């Protein structure tokens, strides 16, 4: 494409002079137009938009100086170059007046053609370079403003000289409110951080983190020096890391919960083994007593204490998200309404319990006992938070549609948007500060002088075990709101489950008991032997296979612990079923049944016995599998 010829408007009231000047410029390759008066010159300049006006100072209607001023003050044509030329006004005063009105050059007439052309080309060259610089500056500014992080150019004192569009938006400041202010003033120093002046003088690039209200910022300072290595200032890059920090804290909290959950699960498993011996032996002793009333009462106390210990292990497993769930449809509003009398009796008398329970809620698929424990924990805590003052505790149920992004504000491992049943417990008590909020889900943490139990950590475990979400909002003297979300399910009927409490009926045959805990083996041996069964014992998997291979023909059932040294129950099970296909094998463990079955992946497993268990639970399982009694579901 042929480049456009540059256009020049020649303005002179002398026709011969206009022609001569125009002819010289056309011969040099320029396109020209002519005007004989100042008014005509302004009109042609506005219409044709020439690159340059060669303007005589003396015109009949308007002076050349005034024409120049009007051109330079008109927004539409102010960028037009003006070269003033005069044959009479050639004194210094006339030159100064012309240049002060905005003329880009001034030459005396007559002028040599070569000088005229060289002057015109020089001015056009300068204008082209200026336009290139302006375009580059616009591109730079557009790039500068397109950066999503805040960027500031600082002087040697840390004062902002210039910033991109993102910085005032990040800091909540008017666009013109950034230049002239110190960055230390805009984003206050954190405790122990050096001021910007010291950072710039150090000549080292430094990253720092600062807070502005509830928002957190990462600031990178890069000092700048000129070619003589003299400090000129620096560049500051400001990034809003509030959301990133929240996600990091949530991840750290999840990792902490996971690690403590593993510990809780392991402790609960070992503790359950001990409880089998305590509960089983105490129940056997009770069955053996006749008139020893005092001893019976003491043993009953042992049973009650053991059951409370078993409840503690269930709470620990709930905290770990591994508690045994008896899942069925639960109407949350009905459950809260049924619990209300018991809860009201458990909180201070002057605390008013207000229920806002939505009717016709979708059922949630949940373990009713655990949801009751969760609700009582939250509501009783809310009542105690009033510290004896007359204040309401409001319990609300509702159906909510929650998006995946909104779930980011909750503690949850299942960020799937959808329909949720919400339980909200609100109090107007003393509230909690941020340090307390960070710890409320830690095991055994309590704000009470004498805390008890796993506290809210068990509540969190229950929520996690039901694929739910929980959020806490609180501030000192502002009260506390707990909000729990459960995935909404389809309505269904709840089946009743008869509880089995049976003594061992007389039996025949041999039963192999495999468990690494001596106290468990002793209790089970005594319970089964009383009923007439021959009991074979093994303390680990390898020993179990050895005993089974010698006695396979007369073994009627195997009670197999899952976690053992030398050879685990998971490794032993396929060998047993290969050596004697069809032999009933019951796995016993302190971990929940669903987890054990998923780990074993063995469809031929005859049954599962949850630790801890009593002689009655053992009785029911053995009798059903050996056909002594019809099958019923055991709690």
SETI-919928 format. One line per field, with one value per residue (C-alpha): residue in three letters; x, y, z; residue number from 1. Coordinates in steps of 0.02 Angstrom, whole numbers, always signed. Layout:
BEGIN
code: c(Ala, ...) .
px: c(X, ...) .
py: c(Y, ...) .
pz: c(Z, ...) .
pos: c(NUM, ...) .
END
This chain:
BEGIN
code: c(Unk, Unk, Unk, Unk, Unk, Unk, Unk, Unk, Unk, Unk, Unk, Unk, Unk, Unk, Unk, Unk, Unk, Unk, Unk, Unk, Unk, Unk, Unk, Unk, Unk, Unk, Unk, Unk, Unk, Unk, Unk, Unk, Unk, Unk, Unk, Unk, Unk, Unk, Unk, Unk, Unk, Unk, Unk, Unk, Unk, Unk, Unk, Unk, Unk, Unk, Unk, Unk, Unk, Unk, Unk, Unk, Unk, Unk, Unk, Unk, Unk, Unk, Unk, Unk, Unk, Unk, Unk, Unk, Unk, Unk, Unk, Unk, Unk, Unk, Unk, Unk, Unk, Unk, Unk, Unk, Unk, Unk, Unk, Unk, Unk, Unk, Unk, Unk, Unk, Unk, Unk, Unk, Unk, Unk, Unk, Unk, Unk, Unk, Unk, Unk, Unk, Unk, Unk, Unk, Unk, Unk, Unk, Unk, Unk, Unk, Unk, Unk, Unk, Unk, Unk, Unk, Unk, Unk, Unk, Unk, Unk, Unk, Unk, Unk, Unk, Unk, Unk, Unk, Unk, Unk, Unk, Unk, Unk, Unk, Unk, Unk, Unk, Unk, Unk, Unk, Unk, Unk, Unk, Unk, Unk, Unk, Unk, Unk, Unk, Unk, Unk, Unk, Unk, Unk, Unk, Unk, Unk, Unk, Unk, Unk, Unk, Unk, Unk, Unk, Unk, Unk, Unk, Unk, Unk, Unk, Unk, Unk, Unk, Unk, Unk, Unk, Unk, Unk, Unk, Unk, Unk, Unk, Unk, Unk, Unk, Unk, Unk, Unk, Unk, Unk, Unk, Unk, Unk, Unk, Unk, Unk, Unk, Unk, Unk, Unk, Unk, Unk, Unk, Unk, Unk, Unk, Unk, Unk, Unk, Unk, Unk, Unk, Unk, Unk, Unk, Unk, Unk, Unk, Unk, Unk, Unk, Unk, Unk, Unk, Unk, Unk, Unk, Unk, Unk, Unk, Unk, Unk, Unk, Unk, Unk, Unk, Unk, Unk, Unk, Unk, Unk, Unk, Unk, Unk, Unk, Unk, Unk, Unk, Unk, Unk, Unk, Unk, Unk, Unk, Unk, Unk, Unk, Unk, Unk, Unk, Unk, Unk, Unk, Unk, Unk, Unk, Unk, Unk, Unk, Unk, Unk, Unk, Unk, Unk, Unk, Unk, Unk, Unk, Unk, Unk, Unk, Unk, Unk, Unk, Unk, Unk, Unk, Unk, Unk, Unk, Unk, Unk, Unk, Unk, Unk, Unk, Unk, Unk, Unk, Unk, Unk, Unk, Unk, Unk, Unk, Unk, Unk, Unk, Unk, Unk, Unk, Unk, Unk, Unk, Unk, Unk, Unk, Unk, Unk, Unk, Unk, Unk, Unk, Unk, Unk, Unk, Unk, Unk, Unk, Unk, Unk, Unk, Unk, Unk, Unk, Unk, Unk, Unk, Unk, Unk, Unk, Unk, Unk, Unk, Unk, Unk, Unk, Unk, Unk, Unk, Unk, Unk, Unk, Unk, Unk, Unk, Unk, Unk, Unk, Unk, Unk, Unk, Unk, Unk, Unk, Unk, Unk, Unk, Unk, Unk, Unk, Unk, Unk, Unk, Unk, Unk, Unk, Unk, Unk, Unk, Unk, Unk, Unk, Unk, Unk, Unk, Unk, Unk, Unk, Unk, Unk, Unk, Unk, Unk, Unk, Unk, Unk, Unk, Unk, Unk, Unk, Unk, Unk, Unk, Unk, Unk, Unk, Unk, Unk, Unk, Unk, Unk, Unk, Unk, Unk, Unk, Unk, Unk, Unk, Unk, Unk, Unk, Unk, Unk, Unk, Unk, Unk, Unk, Unk, Unk, Unk, Unk, Unk, Unk, Unk, Unk, Unk, Unk, Unk, Unk, Unk, Unk, Unk, Unk, Unk, Unk, Unk, Unk, Unk, Unk, Unk, Unk, Unk, Unk, Unk, Unk, Unk, Unk, Unk, Unk, Unk, Unk, Unk, Unk, Unk, Unk, Unk, Unk, Unk, Unk, Unk, Unk, Unk, Unk, Unk, Unk, Unk, Unk, Unk, Unk, Unk, Unk, Unk, Unk, Unk, Unk, Unk, Unk, Unk, Unk, Unk, Unk, Unk, Unk, Unk, Unk, Unk, Unk, Unk, Unk, Unk, Unk, Unk, Unk, Unk, Unk, Unk, Unk, Unk, Unk, Unk, Unk, Unk, Unk, Unk, Unk, Unk, Unk, Unk, Unk, Unk, Unk, Unk, Unk, Unk, Unk, Unk, Unk, Unk, Unk, Unk, Unk, Unk, Unk, Unk, Unk, Unk, Unk, Unk, Unk, Unk, Unk, Unk, Unk, Unk, Unk, Unk, Unk, Unk, Unk, Unk, Unk, Unk, Unk, Unk, Unk, Unk, Unk, Unk, Unk, Unk, Unk, Unk, Unk, Unk, Unk, Unk, Unk, Unk, Unk, Unk, Unk, Unk, Unk, Unk, Unk, Unk, Unk, Unk, Unk, Unk, Unk, Unk, Unk, Unk, Unk, Unk, Unk, Unk, Unk, Unk, Unk, Unk, Unk, Unk, Unk, Unk, Unk, Unk, Unk, Unk, Unk, Unk, Unk, Unk, Unk, Unk, Unk, Unk, Unk, Unk, Unk, Unk, Unk, Unk, Unk, Unk, Unk, Unk, Unk, Unk, Unk, Unk, Unk, Unk, Unk, Unk, Unk, Unk, Unk, Unk, Unk, Unk, Unk, Unk) .
px: c(+0, +66, +87, -26, +57, +65, -50, -1, -118, -30, -111, -57, -157, -29, -81, +91, +169, +42, +78, +267, +263, +140, +243, +402, +309, +225, +393, +455, +316, +185, +0, -53, -209, -222, -317, -306, -384, -382, -566, -543, -388, -485, -626, -508, -409, -568, -630, -469, -371, -200, -39, +33, -20, +111, +37, +78, +78, -11, -185, -324, -460, -379, -196, -91, -52, -239, -269, -128, -203, -374, -303, -203, -351, -475, -490, -522, -368, -250, -123, -101, +75, +86, +238, +224, +307, +322, +410, +381, +361, +533, +584, +612, +450, +347, +436, +404, +220, +195, +284, +190, +24, +75, +167, +284, +407, +441, +537, +566, +510, +577, +657, +763, +658, +780, +770, +579, +570, +700, +605, +439, +513, +599, +437, +341, +479, +466, +276, +286, +405, +290, +140, +237, +282, +101, +40, +174, +123, -61, -14, +93, -48, -174, -56, -22, -209, -244, -138, -258, -136, -108, +53, +128, +283, +367, +491, +640, +530, +401, +273, +164, +198, +85, -24, -125, -316, -318, -231, -365, -498, -404, -382, -556, -487, -548, -443, -363, -329, -172, -33, +57, +23, +146, +112, +145, -3, -117, -77, -17, +143, +129, +212, +400, +404, +531, +463, +469, +612, +725, +671, +710, +878, +924, +917, +847, +683, +572, +403, +293, +117, +3, -178, -305, -461, -514, -417, -240, -115, +50, +168, +324, +444, +574, +697, +753, +917, +969, +1117, +1231, +1168, +1079, +918, +767, +627, +543, +397, +269, +155, +4, -96, -257, -226, -378, -465, -303, -267, -444, -423, -251, -322, -465, -343, -234, -387, -442, -268, -268, -439, -380, -224, -318, -457, -333, -272, -450, -493, -340, -368, -552, -509, -387, -504, -648, -544, -522, -708, -752, -664, -741, -919, -914, -839, -952, -1106, -1049, -1018, -1193, -1269, -1171, -1227, -1375, -1394, -1236, -1329, -1182, -1070, -1210, -1227, -1041, -1039, -1186, -1083, -941, -1066, -1128, -952, -904, -1055, -1005, -829, -905, -1002, -838, -762, -917, -890, -707, -755, -888, -754, -646, -794, -792, -931, -1050, -1204, -1377, -1443, -1626, -1741, -1749, -1869, -1760, -1907, -1993, -1831, -1803, -1985, -1972, -1809, -1872, -1938, -1775, -1670, -1774, -1743, -1556, -1528, -1544, -1726, -1723, -1666, -1813, -1806, -1890, -1925, -1949, -1973, -2023, -2159, -2145, -1956, -1875, -1803, -1616, -1528, -1449, -1414, -1553, -1454, -1305, -1415, -1499, -1327, -1276, -1435, -1425, -1240, -1269, -1427, -1365, -1202, -1306, -1406, -1249, -1175, -1305, -1211, -1371, -1446, -1626, -1600, -1676, -1601, -1681, -1681, -1730, -1750, -1771, -1740, -1604, -1527, -1341, -1215, -1043, -958, -1065, -1010, -833, -881, -924, -818, -855, -772, -918, -933, -1077, -1212, -1394, -1539, -1495, -1592, -1527, -1520, -1480, -1448, -1436, -1398, -1373, -1240, -1062, -999, -822, -666, -567, -440, -579, -665, -505, -506, -688, -680, -521, -549, -584, -573, -700, -733, -804, -695, -714, -738, -800, -798, -748, -859, -893, -762, -887, -1020, -902, -868, -1054, -1077, -930, -994, -1160, -1076, -1142, -1070, -1057, -1023, -999, -1025, -983, -907, -882, -1046, -1137, -1191, -1158, -1244, -1211, -1278, -1275, -1322, -1372, -1404, -1592, -1653, -1816, -1948, -1961, -2030, -1920, -1908, -1913, -1767, -1798, -1659, -1591, -1540, -1521, -1420, -1326, -1435, -1358, -1250, -1139, -982, -818, -793, -623, -594, -454, -404, -238, -310, -297, -439, -557, -510, -536, -708, -771, -702, -792, -957, -958, -896, -1041, -1160, -1077, -970, -792, -684, -519, -410, -280, -186, -142, -180, -39, -86, -268, -227, -125, -265, -396, -297, -289, -471, -566, -686, -760, -755, -932, -893, -746, -747, -607, -527, -479, -325, -190, +0, +93, -54, -211, -390, -398, -258, -327, -507, -477, -370, -506, -638, -522, -482, -666, -787, -950, -882, -969, -840, -891, -773, -761, -687, -694, -705, -875, -950, -961, -776, -727, -835, -766, -590, -620, -721, -777, -960, -950, -925, -1059, -1077, -1002, -993, -960, -840, -871, -1004, -1084, -1118, -1297, -1235, -1117, -1260, -1375, -1243, -1188, -1365, -1423, -1275, -1283, -1471, -1516, -1635, -1716, -1624, -1660, -1567, -1449, -1414) .
py: c(+0, +172, +282, +435, +597, +723, +872, +1054, +1204, +1363, +1523, +1691, +1843, +1865, +1752, +1748, +1705, +1563, +1492, +1500, +1416, +1284, +1246, +1218, +1099, +1002, +978, +905, +776, +855, +877, +1060, +1167, +1357, +1492, +1681, +1737, +1687, +1637, +1531, +1452, +1400, +1329, +1228, +1166, +1101, +1017, +946, +909, +947, +885, +1062, +1242, +1361, +1524, +1705, +1817, +1963, +1923, +2044, +1982, +1889, +1895, +1740, +1737, +1728, +1595, +1492, +1514, +1457, +1305, +1254, +1277, +1179, +999, +933, +1008, +1053, +923, +1011, +1081, +1269, +1349, +1538, +1637, +1826, +1948, +2099, +2040, +1967, +2046, +1943, +2004, +1940, +1773, +1756, +1804, +1674, +1535, +1574, +1555, +1377, +1389, +1244, +1349, +1522, +1573, +1738, +1764, +1758, +1591, +1478, +1330, +1203, +1285, +1286, +1102, +1052, +1148, +1069, +894, +921, +974, +829, +709, +773, +758, +578, +534, +618, +522, +360, +402, +444, +280, +185, +276, +231, +50, +49, +127, +1, -141, -61, -47, -223, -299, -369, -344, -168, -88, +74, +173, +244, +382, +359, +400, +266, +393, +335, +434, +333, +178, +67, +61, -97, -24, +101, -31, -156, -32, +44, +218, +343, +333, +502, +465, +360, +473, +578, +459, +339, +154, +133, +249, +160, -14, -1, -89, -256, -271, -287, -244, -113, +47, +64, +188, +58, -74, +40, +91, -93, -114, -291, -359, -399, -486, -440, -475, -340, -326, -192, -222, -402, -415, -478, -418, -481, -338, -357, -209, -198, -51, +37, +127, +231, +199, +283, +163, +304, +251, +317, +235, +69, -33, -106, -250, -274, -437, -474, -643, -644, -788, -886, -871, -926, -1080, -1115, -1105, -1218, -1342, -1337, -1363, -1510, -1586, -1563, -1644, -1787, -1819, -1806, -1911, -2050, -2040, -2043, -2193, -2290, -2251, -2297, -2463, -2513, -2448, -2550, -2708, -2671, -2635, -2804, -2884, -2766, -2773, -2957, -3015, -2901, -2966, -3146, -3110, -3034, -3191, -3298, -3205, -3260, -3168, -3067, -2902, -2790, -2874, -2864, -2678, -2652, -2751, -2650, -2494, -2572, -2603, -2424, -2354, -2467, -2412, -2230, -2273, -2356, -2196, -2099, -2213, -2186, -1998, -2018, -2118, -1988, -1854, -1956, -1970, -2160, -2187, -2329, -2257, -2336, -2233, -2200, -2057, -1924, -1777, -1643, -1535, -1683, -1736, -1562, -1549, -1718, -1668, -1498, -1551, -1641, -1494, -1365, -1464, -1466, -1279, -1137, -1103, -921, -965, -962, -1096, -1034, -1159, -1103, -1274, -1286, -1412, -1543, -1540, -1668, -1811, -1824, -1992, -1997, -2092, -2027, -2055, -1955, -1813, -1806, -1797, -1658, -1556, -1571, -1526, -1366, -1311, -1346, -1254, -1107, -1108, -1112, -968, -850, -868, -870, -714, -713, -731, -829, -976, -992, -1156, -1148, -1281, -1242, -1305, -1210, -1213, -1188, -1161, -1242, -1072, -1031, -1196, -1126, -1030, -1194, -1333, -1476, -1606, -1615, -1450, -1501, -1372, -1423, -1440, -1446, -1459, -1325, -1325, -1157, -1129, -946, -872, -695, -742, -684, -736, -787, -698, -756, -854, -955, -984, -1061, -1193, -1236, -1396, -1459, -1617, -1582, -1393, -1298, -1118, -1181, -1186, -1375, -1437, -1612, -1738, -1711, -1558, -1485, -1598, -1741, -1629, -1591, -1777, -1814, -1680, -1748, -1927, -1871, -1776, -1615, -1441, -1329, -1143, -1038, -850, -760, -603, -547, -483, -521, -700, -854, -938, -1120, -1172, -1354, -1416, -1594, -1655, -1667, -1843, -1926, -1960, -2140, -2241, -2281, -2465, -2516, -2618, -2739, -2742, -2913, -2955, -3144, -3268, -3404, -3552, -3726, -3761, -3892, -3886, -3794, -3607, -3532, -3363, -3260, -3100, -3025, -2959, -3089, -3013, -3027, -3210, -3253, -3172, -3250, -3420, -3417, -3357, -3489, -3628, -3599, -3634, -3799, -3747, -3806, -3651, -3646, -3491, -3403, -3242, -3192, -3236, -3359, -3455, -3453, -3539, -3669, -3709, -3708, -3826, -3956, -3939, -3884, -4030, -3990, -3799, -3731, -3543, -3423, -3258, -3158, -2995, -2882, -2788, -2905, -2922, -3053, -3083, -2977, -3037, -2965, -3085, -3234, -3228, -3290, -3434, -3491, -3488, -3584, -3717, -3743, -3657, -3610, -3597, -3448, -3312, -3164, -3015, -2917, -2742, -2574, -2489, -2468, -2609, -2515, -2473, -2653, -2729, -2605, -2651, -2839, -2845, -3020, -3060, -3228, -3143, -3217, -3069, -2925, -2898, -2719, -2695, -2672, -2805, -2896, -3080, -3045, -2971, -3118, -3236, -3163, -3169, -3349, -3415, -3339, -3401, -3577, -3586, -3592, -3442, -3350, -3201, -3031, -2868, -2831, -2653) .
pz: c(+0, -52, +103, +115, +60, +201, +176, +205, +207, +145, +213, +137, +77, -62, -205, -283, -116, -87, -259, -238, -67, -125, -281, -178, -60, -201, -286, -120, -124, -12, -50, -30, -10, -1, +98, +81, +247, +428, +427, +272, +350, +507, +401, +288, +438, +522, +362, +286, +445, +367, +445, +445, +417, +344, +407, +361, +515, +429, +362, +315, +434, +578, +624, +597, +783, +826, +693, +771, +945, +887, +800, +953, +1072, +966, +1030, +854, +768, +911, +854, +685, +662, +633, +547, +551, +411, +390, +279, +390, +571, +589, +754, +911, +992, +845, +852, +1039, +1021, +885, +980, +1140, +1048, +1009, +843, +815, +712, +643, +485, +396, +217, +87, +127, +21, -45, +27, +199, +192, +143, +274, +410, +362, +357, +525, +610, +533, +588, +766, +762, +698, +840, +967, +901, +912, +1091, +1132, +1057, +1152, +1311, +1280, +1250, +1407, +1509, +1439, +1485, +1655, +1691, +1627, +1767, +1897, +2040, +2105, +2039, +2105, +2054, +2210, +2240, +2355, +2506, +2466, +2405, +2260, +2101, +1988, +1999, +1886, +1892, +1998, +2152, +2207, +2175, +2285, +2426, +2415, +2374, +2244, +2083, +2116, +2299, +2274, +2202, +2331, +2475, +2554, +2529, +2715, +2744, +2619, +2687, +2868, +2919, +3007, +3177, +3159, +2972, +2913, +2833, +2643, +2649, +2729, +2604, +2456, +2528, +2550, +2359, +2388, +2323, +2473, +2494, +2642, +2701, +2770, +2825, +2790, +2894, +2863, +2700, +2677, +2546, +2483, +2438, +2331, +2332, +2193, +2214, +2052, +2013, +1862, +1747, +1873, +2008, +2098, +2186, +2090, +2191, +2165, +2101, +2222, +2171, +2284, +2277, +2373, +2456, +2569, +2481, +2462, +2648, +2689, +2579, +2653, +2829, +2780, +2704, +2860, +2968, +2861, +2871, +3060, +3072, +2963, +3068, +3233, +3156, +3119, +3299, +3364, +3256, +3313, +3498, +3483, +3401, +3539, +3674, +3602, +3621, +3806, +3824, +3751, +3897, +4026, +3960, +3919, +4082, +4185, +4095, +4123, +4307, +4324, +4251, +4375, +4531, +4633, +4799, +4810, +4796, +4837, +4709, +4581, +4612, +4591, +4430, +4366, +4400, +4298, +4156, +4162, +4164, +4019, +3919, +3948, +3889, +3735, +3703, +3711, +3578, +3470, +3488, +3441, +3287, +3247, +3258, +3140, +3021, +3045, +3169, +3137, +3052, +3057, +2913, +2878, +2832, +2968, +2975, +3056, +3113, +3197, +3280, +3354, +3410, +3499, +3584, +3641, +3814, +3855, +3793, +3888, +4048, +4012, +3989, +4117, +4165, +4112, +3936, +3815, +3680, +3520, +3380, +3199, +3120, +2939, +2900, +2763, +2758, +2641, +2741, +2765, +2758, +2929, +3089, +3202, +3363, +3299, +3236, +3406, +3487, +3367, +3397, +3587, +3586, +3486, +3576, +3753, +3712, +3652, +3814, +3919, +3816, +3892, +4058, +4159, +4078, +4017, +3830, +3687, +3595, +3424, +3328, +3144, +3011, +2826, +2651, +2557, +2385, +2409, +2269, +2265, +2287, +2439, +2519, +2521, +2679, +2769, +2843, +2725, +2616, +2493, +2398, +2285, +2258, +2274, +2393, +2579, +2741, +2859, +3049, +3127, +3313, +3362, +3534, +3597, +3723, +3749, +3577, +3533, +3469, +3318, +3421, +3504, +3337, +3269, +3408, +3441, +3338, +3422, +3527, +3712, +3686, +3791, +3840, +4005, +4160, +4166, +3987, +3961, +3820, +3641, +3631, +3459, +3379, +3392, +3314, +3170, +3149, +3139, +3006, +2906, +2922, +2845, +2701, +2775, +2805, +2958, +2979, +3136, +3144, +3305, +3381, +3561, +3637, +3473, +3505, +3399, +3252, +3205, +3035, +2982, +2809, +2765, +2586, +2561, +2521, +2470, +2602, +2661, +2806, +2954, +2996, +3177, +3239, +3379, +3505, +3548, +3725, +3734, +3834, +3741, +3701, +3717, +3565, +3489, +3382, +3384, +3361, +3317, +3402, +3323, +3414, +3466, +3632, +3771, +3870, +3720, +3689, +3872, +3881, +3719, +3767, +3934, +3858, +3720, +3832, +3952, +3810, +3770, +3623, +3603, +3586, +3491, +3513, +3405, +3443, +3264, +3084, +3058, +3215, +3158, +2993, +3084, +3207, +3069, +2956, +3096, +3148, +2992, +2990, +3162, +3159, +3138, +3142, +3148, +3245, +3162, +3221, +3075, +3140, +3206, +3201, +3098, +2982, +2978, +2967, +2792, +2740, +2836, +2771, +2591, +2656, +2775, +2637, +2521, +2651, +2695, +2575, +2660, +2837, +2922, +2960, +3069, +3067, +3229, +3236, +3323, +3153, +3070, +2969, +2803, +2810, +2850, +2712, +2585, +2636, +2630, +2468, +2513, +2473, +2566, +2734, +2850, +2970, +3067, +3256, +3311, +3457, +3600, +3624, +3769, +3791, +3731, +3565, +3543, +3582, +3451, +3313, +3348, +3368, +3204, +3102, +3173, +3152, +3337, +3325, +3178, +3107, +3185, +3170, +3314, +3371) .
pos: c(1, 2, 3, 4, 5, 6, 7, 8, 9, 10, 11, 12, 13, 14, 15, 16, 17, 18, 19, 20, 21, 22, 23, 24, 25, 26, 27, 28, 29, 30, 31, 32, 33, 34, 35, 36, 37, 38, 39, 40, 41, 42, 43, 44, 45, 46, 47, 48, 49, 50, 51, 52, 53, 54, 55, 56, 57, 58, 59, 60, 61, 62, 63, 64, 65, 66, 67, 68, 69, 70, 71, 72, 73, 74, 75, 76, 77, 78, 79, 80, 81, 82, 83, 84, 85, 86, 87, 88, 89, 90, 91, 92, 93, 94, 95, 96, 97, 98, 99, 100, 101, 102, 103, 104, 105, 106, 107, 108, 109, 110, 111, 112, 113, 114, 115, 116, 117, 118, 119, 120, 121, 122, 123, 124, 125, 126, 127, 128, 129, 130, 131, 132, 133, 134, 135, 136, 137, 138, 139, 140, 141, 142, 143, 144, 145, 146, 147, 148, 149, 150, 151, 152, 153, 154, 155, 156, 157, 158, 159, 160, 161, 162, 163, 164, 165, 166, 167, 168, 169, 170, 171, 172, 173, 174, 175, 176, 177, 178, 179, 180, 181, 182, 183, 184, 185, 186, 187, 188, 189, 190, 191, 192, 193, 194, 195, 196, 197, 198, 199, 200, 201, 202, 203, 204, 205, 206, 207, 208, 209, 210, 211, 212, 213, 214, 215, 216, 217, 218, 219, 220, 221, 222, 223, 224, 225, 226, 227, 228, 229, 230, 231, 232, 233, 234, 235, 236, 237, 238, 239, 240, 241, 242, 243, 244, 245, 246, 247, 248, 249, 250, 251, 252, 253, 254, 255, 256, 257, 258, 259, 260, 261, 262, 263, 264, 265, 266, 267, 268, 269, 270, 271, 272, 273, 274, 275, 276, 277, 278, 279, 280, 281, 282, 283, 284, 285, 286, 287, 288, 289, 290, 291, 292, 293, 294, 295, 296, 297, 298, 299, 300, 301, 302, 303, 304, 305, 306, 307, 308, 309, 310, 311, 312, 313, 314, 315, 316, 317, 318, 319, 320, 321, 322, 323, 324, 325, 326, 327, 328, 329, 330, 331, 332, 333, 334, 335, 336, 337, 338, 339, 340, 341, 342, 343, 344, 345, 346, 347, 348, 349, 350, 351, 352, 353, 354, 355, 356, 357, 358, 359, 360, 361, 362, 363, 364, 365, 366, 367, 368, 369, 370, 371, 372, 373, 374, 375, 376, 377, 378, 379, 380, 381, 382, 383, 384, 385, 386, 387, 388, 389, 390, 391, 392, 393, 394, 395, 396, 397, 398, 399, 400, 401, 402, 403, 404, 405, 406, 407, 408, 409, 410, 411, 412, 413, 414, 415, 416, 417, 418, 419, 420, 421, 422, 423, 424, 425, 426, 427, 428, 429, 430, 431, 432, 433, 434, 435, 436, 437, 438, 439, 440, 441, 442, 443, 444, 445, 446, 447, 448, 449, 450, 451, 452, 453, 454, 455, 456, 457, 458, 459, 460, 461, 462, 463, 464, 465, 466, 467, 468, 469, 470, 471, 472, 473, 474, 475, 476, 477, 478, 479, 480, 481, 482, 483, 484, 485, 486, 487, 488, 489, 490, 491, 492, 493, 494, 495, 496, 497, 498, 499, 500, 501, 502, 503, 504, 505, 506, 507, 508, 509, 510, 511, 512, 513, 514, 515, 516, 517, 518, 519, 520, 521, 522, 523, 524, 525, 526, 527, 528, 529, 530, 531, 532, 533, 534, 535, 536, 537, 538, 539, 540, 541, 542, 543, 544, 545, 546, 547, 548, 549, 550, 551, 552, 553, 554, 555, 556, 557, 558, 559, 560, 561, 562, 563, 564, 565, 566, 567, 568, 569, 570, 571, 572, 573, 574, 575, 576, 577, 578, 579, 580, 581, 582, 583, 584, 585, 586, 587, 588, 589, 590, 591, 592, 593, 594, 595, 596, 597, 598, 599, 600, 601, 602, 603, 604, 605, 606, 607, 608, 609, 610, 611, 612, 613, 614, 615, 616, 617, 618, 619, 620, 621, 622, 623, 624, 625, 626, 627, 628, 629, 630, 631, 632, 633, 634, 635) .
END
